[in-house]
Amino acid sequence: MDISLSSEPLDVAFHPSTSANLLATGLISGKVQLYDFKRADDSESDEGSPSSTLKGKDKAYDRSWSVRPSNKSCRGVAFSTEGDSLYTLAKDGSIFRLDTETGSVVSKWDKAHSSAPSRLLPIEQNLFASGDDDGVISLWDPRRPTDSNSAVRTYTHHFDWITSMLWCTHLAPPKTPKLTKEEQEKKRLREEKKRKPQTQRERLVVTSGDGTLSVIDVRAGKSGVEVSEDQEDELLSIASVKQNSKLVVGTQLGILSLWAPTKGLLDHVDRIPGHPASVDTMCTLDDDTILTGSSDGLVRVVQILPHKLLGIVADHGGMPVERIARCGNWMASIGHGAEIKLTDLAPLLEEDGDEDD
């Protein structure tokens, strides 16, 4: 089904709770809107009719609220990890924190970025990241006073726009070469001296239009940054599969590059052709499969290892797919039209489950 909007959307995000049925979007007009959509079962009788044309009681969605925190276009929306707040990005560099229930402004970081922000990612309840068109990445703590606009930390290792960010809670560590008994003992002693051993490898993975991928240890200061070699192509999107042991990156040329954290992230380990145009957005479907949105207007299902195109789940009529998001059985995708396309993935997921059985 389609959700009709008053202007073109620039970003879309689901509430983290699959039972909430809430979807937020930011529009080029500066408006931020929250929609409550019903399950597919509620609108089975309307099959064949676009939901955007339904009226009154038969309508398959309801707009909970619509606000305009900034006169500038809204370039990003993302729910907090608990879902009680909605963060938004304005073109003038400001960041807003809205109350999910009412849409009222809770906090504002006025001109948090000197250039237009491009990406937004909540990491924990009290930590979120933002990136801008100049390649600057900033970490923010919503508990801090916002009048100083002081970020927790700022990274400037990229020099072109931040295209996507991915938070990995258990990123596979690089394999280490075999050590002699003496080297093993020295390593054990070093680890014993650490005040707090790291039980999991949490990392922020970032792609940029400058052609590089970076991995940031947000708890290690500015020294905890690794940057890949120049891929000689714009890196536009990223998703993880195989329990974070593989990362898939979409590029301007339409090639999917495969990265293996166990082999280090200085360069990709494989290339997957098949997309005729740039892969601007993607998300994980399951541990072996991703959804890709391309500038040819199609959202595809792609299997990783072995690589295989499984099909097409949405079509934007030849207009570029700018963003896709997924929560449970639902996928939302936006392009250059004034609507959000909602796709029910339940049949696809049930088919995968039957094959596993």
C-alpha positions in Angstrom: 0.0 0.0 0.0 1.0 3.6 -0.5 0.8 6.4 2.1 0.2 9.7 0.3 2.1 12.8 1.5 1.9 16.5 0.9 5.5 16.7 -0.5 8.5 14.5 -1.2 9.9 12.5 1.7 13.7 12.5 2.3 13.8 9.8 5.0 11.7 7.2 6.7 12.0 5.2 9.9 10.0 2.5 11.8 9.4 2.5 15.5 11.7 -0.1 17.0 8.8 -2.1 18.4 7.2 -4.3 15.7 3.9 -4.2 17.6 3.7 -0.4 17.6 2.9 -0.1 13.9 4.4 3.4 13.8 6.2 5.0 10.9 7.9 8.4 10.8 8.9 10.4 7.8 10.7 13.7 7.1 9.6 15.8 4.2 11.4 18.3 1.9 9.0 21.0 3.2 10.4 20.6 6.7 7.4 18.7 8.1 7.9 15.6 10.2 5.0 13.2 10.3 4.1 10.1 12.3 1.7 7.5 10.9 -0.1 4.6 12.6 -0.7 1.8 10.0 -2.9 -1.2 10.5 -1.8 -4.8 9.8 -2.3 -6.2 6.3 -5.2 -8.4 7.7 -7.2 -5.3 8.4 -7.2 -4.2 4.7 -7.5 -7.6 2.9 -11.0 -6.6 1.7 -9.4 -3.6 0.0 -6.9 -5.7 -2.0 -6.3 -4.1 -5.4 -7.1 -0.6 -4.2 -4.2 1.7 -3.2 -4.6 2.6 0.5 -3.8 6.3 -0.3 -7.3 6.6 -1.9 -9.2 5.0 1.0 -11.5 7.2 3.0 -12.9 7.2 6.6 -13.1 3.9 8.4 -11.7 2.0 5.5 -8.4 3.9 5.5 -5.4 1.6 6.1 -3.4 4.2 8.0 -3.9 7.2 10.3 -1.7 10.2 10.7 -0.9 10.6 14.4 0.6 14.1 14.1 2.4 16.5 11.8 4.8 19.1 13.0 7.3 21.5 11.4 10.2 22.0 13.8 12.3 23.8 11.1 11.5 25.8 8.0 14.3 23.9 6.3 13.9 20.5 4.7 14.0 17.5 7.1 16.9 15.3 5.8 16.8 12.5 8.4 14.5 10.8 11.0 15.3 8.1 13.5 13.7 6.7 16.6 15.6 6.4 19.8 16.5 2.8 20.7 13.6 2.8 23.3 11.2 4.5 20.8 10.1 7.3 23.2 11.9 10.0 21.1 12.3 10.8 17.4 15.4 12.5 16.2 15.3 14.7 13.1 17.9 16.5 11.0 17.3 19.9 9.4 19.1 21.2 6.3 20.5 24.1 8.3 22.5 21.6 10.5 20.1 21.6 13.4 19.1 18.4 15.3 15.7 18.1 17.0 14.5 15.6 19.5 10.7 15.1 19.4 8.4 13.3 21.8 7.0 10.3 19.9 3.6 10.5 21.5 2.9 14.2 20.9 5.5 15.4 18.3 6.5 18.3 20.6 10.1 19.4 20.6 12.0 18.1 23.7 15.5 19.2 22.7 17.2 21.2 20.0 20.8 21.3 19.0 20.9 24.5 17.0 23.2 24.2 13.9 25.0 21.2 15.3 26.7 20.7 11.9 28.3 23.5 9.9 27.1 21.9 6.7 23.9 20.0 5.8 23.6 16.8 7.8 23.1 13.6 5.8 22.7 10.7 8.1 21.4 9.9 11.6 21.8 6.8 13.8 20.8 6.1 17.4 23.4 3.8 19.0 22.1 3.5 22.6 19.4 5.3 24.5 21.9 8.0 25.6 24.1 8.1 22.5 23.4 8.8 18.8 25.6 9.7 15.8 25.1 12.1 12.9 27.1 12.7 9.7 27.1 15.6 7.3 27.9 16.6 3.7 31.5 17.5 4.6 32.2 14.0 6.0 32.1 15.1 9.7 30.7 12.5 12.1 29.5 13.6 15.6 28.5 11.7 18.7 25.8 13.2 20.9 24.5 12.5 24.4 20.9 13.8 24.8 21.4 14.1 28.6 23.9 17.0 28.1 22.8 20.6 27.9 22.1 21.5 24.3 22.8 25.2 24.4 26.5 24.7 24.0 26.0 22.3 21.0 29.0 20.4 22.3 29.2 16.9 20.8 30.7 14.1 22.8 33.2 13.5 20.1 33.7 14.6 16.4 35.6 12.7 13.7 36.9 14.3 10.5 38.7 11.5 8.8 36.2 11.5 5.8 36.2 14.4 3.4 33.0 13.8 1.5 29.3 13.3 2.5 28.5 10.5 5.0 26.2 8.1 3.1 25.3 5.5 5.7 26.1 4.3 9.2 25.7 0.9 10.8 26.1 0.0 14.5 27.5 -3.5 15.0 27.2 -4.9 18.5 29.3 -8.0 17.8 31.6 -7.2 14.8 33.8 -10.2 14.1 37.4 -9.4 15.1 40.3 -9.9 12.6 42.0 -13.2 12.8 45.4 -13.1 14.4 48.4 -15.1 13.2 49.5 -18.1 15.2 51.6 -17.0 18.1 54.5 -18.8 19.8 54.1 -19.8 23.5 56.2 -16.8 24.5 54.0 -14.4 22.5 50.8 -16.0 23.9 52.1 -15.5 27.4 52.9 -11.8 26.7 49.4 -11.3 25.2 47.8 -13.0 28.3 49.6 -10.7 30.6 48.6 -7.6 28.6 45.0 -8.6 28.7 45.2 -9.2 32.5 46.4 -5.6 33.0 43.4 -4.2 31.3 41.0 -2.7 33.8 37.9 -3.8 32.0 38.2 -6.5 29.4 36.0 -5.9 26.3 33.4 -8.7 26.2 32.1 -7.7 22.8 33.4 -5.8 19.8 31.1 -2.9 19.3 31.8 -0.7 16.3 30.3 2.1 14.2 30.8 1.4 10.5 30.6 4.3 8.2 30.6 4.7 4.4 31.3 7.9 2.5 31.1 9.5 -0.9 34.9 9.8 -0.7 35.2 6.1 -1.6 36.3 4.8 1.8 34.8 2.8 4.7 35.7 3.5 8.3 35.3 1.5 11.5 35.0 3.5 14.7 35.4 2.3 18.3 33.3 4.9 20.0 34.7 4.1 23.4 38.4 4.4 22.4 38.6 8.2 21.6 39.7 9.6 18.3 42.5 7.0 18.1 39.9 4.2 17.7 39.4 4.7 13.9 40.3 2.5 11.0 39.9 3.7 7.4 39.9 1.5 4.4 41.8 2.0 1.2 40.2 4.2 -1.5 37.7 2.0 -3.4 37.7 4.4 -6.4 33.9 4.5 -6.3 31.3 6.2 -4.1 30.2 3.9 -1.2 26.5 4.6 -0.7 24.9 2.0 1.6 25.8 -0.8 4.0 24.2 -3.9 5.7 25.5 -6.8 7.7 24.9 -10.5 7.2 26.2 -13.8 8.5 26.1 -12.7 12.2 28.2 -9.6 11.5 30.9 -11.7 9.9 30.2 -10.1 6.5 29.4 -6.5 5.5 27.8 -5.7 2.1 28.3 -2.2 0.7 26.4 -0.6 -2.2 28.3 1.6 -4.7 27.6 4.2 -7.3 28.5 1.8 -10.2 25.9 -0.8 -9.0 28.5 -3.3 -7.7 28.0 -4.8 -4.2 31.3 -5.1 -2.5 31.7 -7.8 0.2 33.8 -7.1 3.3 35.1 -9.6 5.8 35.9 -8.1 9.3 37.9 -11.3 10.1 40.3 -10.4 7.3 40.4 -6.7 8.3 38.5 -3.9 6.7 41.2 -2.2 4.7 39.7 -3.6 1.4 36.8 -5.6 0.1 37.2 -9.4 -0.4 34.6 -9.9 -3.2 32.4 -8.0 -5.7 28.9 -8.9 -6.6 27.6 -7.6 -10.0 24.0 -7.5 -11.1 22.6 -4.1 -10.4 22.3 -1.9 -13.5 22.4 1.3 -11.5 23.7 2.7 -8.2 22.7 0.9 -5.0 21.7 3.9 -2.9 20.1 2.1 0.1 19.9 -1.3 1.6 18.9 -3.2 4.8 19.1 -6.7 6.1 16.2 -9.1 5.5 17.7 -12.1 7.4 21.1 -13.5 8.1 21.7 -14.5 4.5 19.7 -12.0 2.5 19.5 -8.2 2.0 17.1 -5.8 0.4 18.6 -3.3 -2.0 17.1 0.0 -3.3 18.6 1.2 -6.6 18.3 4.3 -8.8 16.5 2.2 -11.4 13.5 2.3 -9.1 13.5 -1.3 -8.0 13.9 -2.9 -4.6 15.5 -6.3 -4.9 16.1 -9.3 -2.7 19.7 -10.5 -2.9 21.1 -13.6 -1.3 24.7 -13.4 0.0 27.1 -16.5 -0.1 26.1 -18.0 -2.4 25.3 -14.8 -4.4 21.9 -14.8 -6.0 19.2 -12.4 -7.1 16.0 -13.8 -5.6 13.5 -11.3 -7.0 11.9 -7.8 -6.8 9.6 -6.8 -4.0 8.8 -3.1 -4.9 8.8 -0.9 -8.0 8.9 2.9 -7.9 8.2 3.3 -11.6 11.8 4.0 -12.7 12.3 6.7 -10.1 15.4 6.3 -7.8 14.8 4.5 -4.5 16.3 6.9 -1.9 15.6 5.0 1.4 14.3 1.7 2.6 13.6 0.6 6.1 12.3 -2.6 7.6 10.6 -3.6 10.8 9.2 -7.2 11.2 7.2 -8.1 8.1 7.0 -4.5 6.8 9.3 -2.6 4.4 9.0 1.1 3.7 10.6 2.6 0.7 10.7 6.2 -0.7 11.7 7.7 -4.0 11.1 11.0 -5.7 7.3 10.8 -5.4 5.1 12.2 -2.6 4.4 8.9 -1.1 5.7 6.1 1.1 5.4 2.6 -0.4 4.7 0.0 2.3 5.4 -3.6 1.3 4.3 -6.7 3.3 7.2 -9.1 3.4 5.3 -11.8 5.2 4.9 -14.1 2.2 8.6 -13.8 1.4 9.7 -14.5 5.0 7.2 -17.5 5.3 8.7 -18.9 2.1 12.2 -18.7 3.6 11.0 -20.4 6.8 9.4 -23.2 4.8 12.7 -23.8 2.9 14.6 -23.9 6.2 12.2 -26.6 7.5 
